[in-house]
Amino acid sequence: MPHCIVEYANPLTNLIDPQKIVATVHHCAEKSGLFSIESIKSRAIGYDHFTSLNKLNFIHVNIRLLSGRSDTAKKQLSTEMLNALQKLGLDNISLTVEITDMHTDSYAKSIVR
């Protein structure tokens, strides 16, 4: 844990490589000190179809955690993540970060080799 899921507007690919966004998010999660490095999983999905009142491109990061982290730790993580996204140097963009608690008792995982 965590799962760092990056959602972004596909027009951004003309300005930045999505892998750079994923790497930024992953590095920020590593630097937070909240997780073991091997437990962090980061991925991205781009959207062709989206709309909003302001018509801005966007990057939205949802960090999914097993429940149990303090509100203080989650707020610190979201603030650090937003700061890291701002340092990407993009203009006219909506940047958002969401921390989501996963239900520990219903989470299932299997690694098949």
N, C-alpha and C positions, 0 to 999 in steps of 0.2 A: 504494500500500500504506500503511497496513494496511486490512484489513476488520475493523471493530468490530461484532460481532454480539451484540446484546442479546437474551437470552431472559428472559421474566418470567412470573409467574403472573398470569393475567387478572384475578383478584379485586383486584389492585393498582390497576386502572383506577378503582376507587371512591375511591382515596386520592391518586393522582398521574396526571397525563397522561403516557402513554408517550413522547410527543415530548420532554418535559422530561428523561426518562432518556436518550434518544438524544442530546439536545443536551449534556447533562452529559458523557457518554462522549466525544462528538466534541470538545468543548472541551478535555477532559483530554488527548486524543491530540494536539491542536494545541499545547497548552502544554508537552508533553513535550520538544519540540525535536528529536525523533527522525525526524520526517517532514515533507515539504513539505505545506503546507496543502491544496493541490489534490489530493494523492494519498490523503487520508483518506476512507474510505467507511464510513458508519455506518448501521445498520438494526436493526429490532427485530421480534421475533415473540412473541406472547403465547400462553400455553398454558391451555386450559380443563381439560385432563385431566392431572393429576400427583398423585403421592403421595410422601410421605416419612415417616419415623418420627415426626418432630417436627411434621408438618403445618403448617410455616411457609410463608408466601409466599416467593418468591425472586426475585432478579435475578442472572442469571449472564451475565458478559461474556466472550466469547471473542474475543481479538484475534489475528487471523491475519496473520502476517508472512512475507515471503519470507525464507528462511534466511540466516543470516549475522550476525545481531545477537548481541552478547555476552550471556552469562547475567546480567551485572551490569545491562546496559541493560534486559533483559526483567524482571528483578526490580524495578528502579526503576519501570518502567512499571506493573507489576501493583500495586505498593504505592500509587502515586499514584492509579491508577484506583479501587482499593478505598477510599481516603480520600475521593475525590470522591463515590462512591456513598454512603458513610456520611453525608456532608453533606446528602443529600437529606432527612434528618430522618424516615425511616421507622422504625417500631418492629416488633418481632416478625417479623423477616425474615432470611432467609439471603442474604448477599451474597457472591458468589464471582467471581474473575477468573482466567482461564486464558489463557496465551500459547501459541499454536500456530505452529510453524514449517511453512511450506508448502514443498513440493519445487519449487525454482526451475526446474529443467529441465523439469518437466511442467506448469507453470503456463502457461495460454494466455489471451490477452485480445484482444478486438476491440471497437472502438467503431464502431458503424454509425450513420451520419447520413443 
